[in-house]
Amino acid sequence: MHVVRRAVGELDLSAIHEAYRCERGRPPYHPEAMVGLLLYGACRGIYSSRRLEQACADNVAFMYLTGMARPDFHTIAVFRRRFRPVLLDLFRQVLTLCRRAGLVRLGHVSLDGTKVRANASKHKAMSYGRMLAKERSLEEEIRSWFERAEREDAAEDEEFGPDDDGYSLPEELREPQKRLEVIRAAKARLEEEARRKAEEAGKDPAEAVVSERSQTNFTDPESRIMHTPDGFQQCYNAQAAVDADSQVIVAHEVSQAPPDVQRLKPMLEKLIELNGKPPQELTADAGYASEANFAALEEAGVYAVIALRRYRRDEPPDSDPAPARSTNRWPHRNRMRERLYTAEGKEKYKLRKQTVEPVFGQIKGARGFRQFLCRGLEAVQAEWALVCTAHNLLKLAKAPATA
């Protein structure tokens, strides 16, 4: 609680103050109180705006941070949505505080991703092929309703007189009509995405064809079906790069791409951007193994130890990291294979599990963040940034410089 209050006092919240300066009407809640409320809530595993409102009334620590103010859940939700870019930048500012406290050394960094469930059900997703069939089915159902309505109108006109204009939509038709509109909008999204991909590949967008297996979700169209320990779920891929000495998160992102292999280069770029330099060493699991990734790490001057395949628990320590390949086509991969054979490489790779895996355990297990509350890629990126910022604040609380 105290480290959150001290840290918030050092953060640059001028953008929020500037936005409030031109407001009219009732004075808003102080920006430091609102930011402290969100950060401390994330530290305590409280993310819902309604639960935060209740905490401001019941919990002494929250009362202390907000100065006895009691913003309602609507105010909290609007603040979080309105100042999303500022909240996203808090990670960089808190990371700077951690660096000043000596918690960020970038001697060894471990990178990994975890699937976080989206605020959407996988049962609300539908493939393009099924959309085509469902669209025809709904059109036929709606057509039959109109035909029945016309027959009933004619019968009622004959029996009761022409009091009904015959154009009102039957109550039972409204739901199929709404479902048809949703399916048509989803179809349009998939077709637009196919045209965009064709254009990026240098092909004619007009000739783009949507695969019948392509899926989109009606609740959160930007989330994707991903494999998790609980089976296939509607998720986002949350990434984190963690400093081995302190378990401080030094870079993060959220992606729609299920494979981790596509995220190493963007994460390396973010890590360098946020910290001003690359790490000396980096470890990652086999999900990040590719010739292009090895080349990028070597170009950045990073000593990397990345598994080339997944290991079983019962395998001996001296088991083959992976089969050798042509030295002409896979030079970086073969050098990585040789590195994984050495005692030094094996010791370095052991650091991965004790560095990044506990961080995901603390976020998901201790602080209960297993599902995003927001929808859409931009919103969940800000939500993940807030979670990572709260994690770093808890690490900052244990730093000798802040004791």
N, C-alpha and C positions, 0 to 999 in steps of 0.2 A: 504493500500500500504506500509506504513512505517513498520507496524508490520510484514508483509511478508518479507521485506528486512532484518529487524533485526533478525527474526527467521531463515531465510536461512543462515545468517552468523554464527549461532550457531549449524547448522546441520552438521553431519558427512557425508561428500561427498567424503571421501577418495577413495572409490571403483571406483567412476567415474574418479577422478584424476589419479588413478593408470592405468585405462584402456586407458586414453589419453596419458599417459607418453610414451607408446611404439608406438604411431601413427606416420605416416609419411605424408608428404605433407602439405597442408594448415593447420594452427593452428585452432583447433576447437573453438566453442563458449564456453565461460566460464561456468563451471557446475552450479555455483550459479545463473548466468543469466538465464539458461535454466530451472532450478528447480523453480526459482522465477516466471518465465513466466507461467509455468504450474499451480503452486499453486495460483497465483493471478488470472489467467484465471478462475480457478474453483471457486474462491471466487466471481468473477463477473458473473458467469454463462456462461463462454465462454469455450467450451470444444473442438471444432473442430480445427484441426491444421491449416486449411485454415483461419478460423476466427481469430486465434491467430496471424498468419502472418499479417493479415490486421490490427489488433490492434497494432502491433509493429510499423506500419507506420502511424497510425492515432491518437492513444491515448497517451497522454503525460505521464500518469502513467506507461504504459507498456514501453515507451521509457526510463523512469527513471530506471525501474527495470532491463532492459536489457543493459543499458549503450549505448543507441542509436543503438544497434545491431539489424539487421533485418534478422533473420533466416527465410528461406522459409518453406512452409508447409511440404515439404518432410523431411527436416532436423529435424523439430519438431516431426514428426511422428516416424522417425527412432530412435531419442533419447528416446522417450517415450517407444518404443518397446524394444530397446536394454538394457535400464537400469530399466526394470520393477521391478526386485527384490529390487533395491535400493529405487525406488519410493514407493514400498509396505512398506518398513521399515520406511519411513518418518512418518507414523502414530504413531509408537511407540516413535519416537524422539520428535514429537510435543506434544504427550501426556505427556511426561516427562517434557516439558516446562510448560504445563498447571498445572502439579502437583507442580512444583516449585513455580508457581504463586498462589498456594492455591485454584485452581479451582476444584481439584479432591479430594473429601473427602470420597467417597464410603459409605456415611451414608445411602443413599437410591438410588437404581438404578432401572430403569424401562427397560424392555426388550420388543422388538416388531420387527416384520418383515414387509416389504412392498414389493409388487411385482413390479419390474422394468422391463419394456419391453426390450426384446433382440433386437439386430440388425438383425431381421429376421421376416418374415411374417408368421402368422399361416396358411396361404393358401399355403405355401411352405412345409407343413408337409404332411405326408402320412402314413396311417396305413399299417401294414405288409400284411394284407389280400388284401388291394387294390393294394399293390405292386405286389403281385403274379398275380393278374388279369391284371394289367397294363403291367407287364413283358411279359405275353403271348400275349397281344394285340400288343405290340411293335414288338415282334419277328415276329408275323404274318404280320404286316405292312411292316417290313423290308424284309421279305421273298418275299412278293408280289412285292416290288420294284425291287428286284434282278431278279425275273422272268420276270417282264416287261422290265427291262434293257436288259436281254438276248434276248427277242423277238425283241426289237427295234434294237439291234446290228445286229441280223441276217437279219432283213429287210434292214438295211442300208448297210450291207456288200453286199447284193444281188443287191442293187440299185447303191451304190457308190464305191464298192470295199472294200477289207479288210484293211481299214486304221485305224480303231479303234481296240485297243487290247481287248476290251470287259471286262476289269477288273477295270476300273475307277469307283469310287463311284459317283452316280448321286448327283447333288447339293441338290435336295430335300430330299435325304436320310440322309444327315449328321445330321440334327437336331434330327430325331427319334433315330439314332444311339447314339448320345450324351445323350439323355434322358434315353435310355436303360442302358448305362454305369452308370449314376448317380443312377438309381433305384437299379441296382445290388450292387453298393457300399453301399447304404443305407440298403439293405437287409442284407448284410454281417455284418454291424454294429449291427443290431438288433440280428442276430444269435450269434455273438460273445458275446454280452451283456447277452443273455440268457444262454450261456455256462458258463460265468463267475459267474452268480448268482447261477447256479446249483452247480458249484464247491464250492462256498462259503457255500452253504447249505449242503455240504457233499454228493451230488448226483453225478451220472455219467454225465459229460458234454456232452458225445456223445448222451445221451437220452434227452437232453434239447429241449423243444418245445417252439417256439415263438408264443405268442398269436396273433391272427389276428387283435386284437385291439391295439397292441403295435404300437407306432408312433415314427417317427424320422423326424427331419427337415433337408431339403437339404441345407439351407443357414447356419444355426448354429446348428449342430447336438447335441451340449451339452445343449442347452436351452430346456425348457419344456413348454407344454401347461398348463397355470395356470388360475384360476378364479380371475378376477379383477372387480372393479366397472364398467368397460366398457365391461364386458363379458369375454369370454375366449380369452386369448392372449398368444403369445409366449414370455415367461418371464424367469427371474431368481428371486430367493427369497433372497432379501437383508436384513440382520439382523443388528440391532444396539442396544447396551446397553448404556443407557444415565444416567449420574449423575444428580440427581434431583436438587441439589443446583445451578448448573451452566449451565446445558444442554450441558455439554461436553460429547462427545461420548467416552466411556472408552473401548469398544470392538466392533468389527464388523466382518462380514463375508458375503460371497455370496454362496448360495447353489442352487443345482438343484432340491432339494426336495420341493414340494409345501407346505406340512404341516409344521407348525411351531413347532409341538410337538417334532420333531426329532432334533431340533436345540438348545434346552435349555442346555443340557449337554456340547456340544462343545463350546457354547458361554460362559458358566460358566468357563470352563477350560481356554479359551482365556482371559477372564476377569482377572482371578487369575494370569495367566502367565504375562500379560502386566502390572498389577498393584501391583503384589507381595502379594496380599491378597484378600479374597472374600469381597463382600459388606456386610454391617450389615443387610440390608433389600433389598428385591427384589420384584417387582410387575410385573405381566404379565397378558395378557388376557386369555380367555378360550382355545385358540389355543395351549397353552403350558401345559394344565392340563393332567397329567398322574401320576399314582402311582410311576413309576420309577423316574420321574422328581422330585416329592415331596421328595422321599427318598434321591436323590442325593443332593438336597438343604439342607436337614436336616443334612446329613453327613458332608457337608461343613460348617455347623454352620450358615446358612443364614436364617433369619426370612423372610419367603416368604408369599405373599398374592397373590394368583392366582385364578381367577374366574373359577368356575366349569362348567359354561354354559354362553351363551350369553344373556345379559339382553336387554329387550325392553325399549324404552325411557319412556313409560307410566307406567312402573311398580313402585309400591310403594317402598320406601327405605328399608322396613322391609320384603320384599319378600324372599321366601325360596331360598338360593343359589343353592341348588340341592337336589334331594332325597337322603336319607341316604342309605348306602349299608352295606353289611356284614362286621363287624369289623375285622374278621379274614383275609379276603382277601384284604380289602381296609383300613388299619389303618391310613395311611398318608392322604388319601383322606378325611376320616371322620374328622380328626383333622383340615384339611383345611376348611371343611364345618363349623365346630364350630367357627373357627377363623373369617370366613366371616360374621358370625352372630353378632360378637361383634362390639361395637362402634369403638374400636381402629382399628379393621380390615377394617371396612368400610372407615375410614378416610385414612388409609394407601393406600387402593386401589384407592381412588380418585386421589392420586398423579400420577398415571400412565398416565392418559390422559394429564395432564398439564406438563409432563416431556418428554415423547418420541414422542407423536403425533405432538407437535409443531416442533420438529426437522425434521421430515419427511416433514412437511409443508414448512419449510424454504428451505430444499434441493430441493424438487420438485416444489414448487410454486415460492419462491423468486429467486432461482438460476436455475430454469428451467431444473433440471436433472430428466427427466422422461423416458429416454431410453438410454441404453448403446450404445456407438459408436463402441466398439470392439466386437469381436466374440470369443467364447470359454471361458470356465470357468476360466482358469488361467488369461486371459486378463481382464475379467470383474471384477475379484477379485482385481486386481491392480487398475482398474478404480474406483471402489467403495471405495478403500482405499484412493485414491487421493481426492475424494469428501468428505469423512469423515475428512481427514486431513485439508482440506480447511475450513470446518465447525468449527473445533477446533481452527484454527488460528483466525477466526472471533471472537470466544468467548474469546481467549487470548487477542485480541485487546482491549476488554472492561475490562480486569482485572486491578485492582488498581495498581498492581506491574509493569504493562507495560505502565501505563498512562504517 
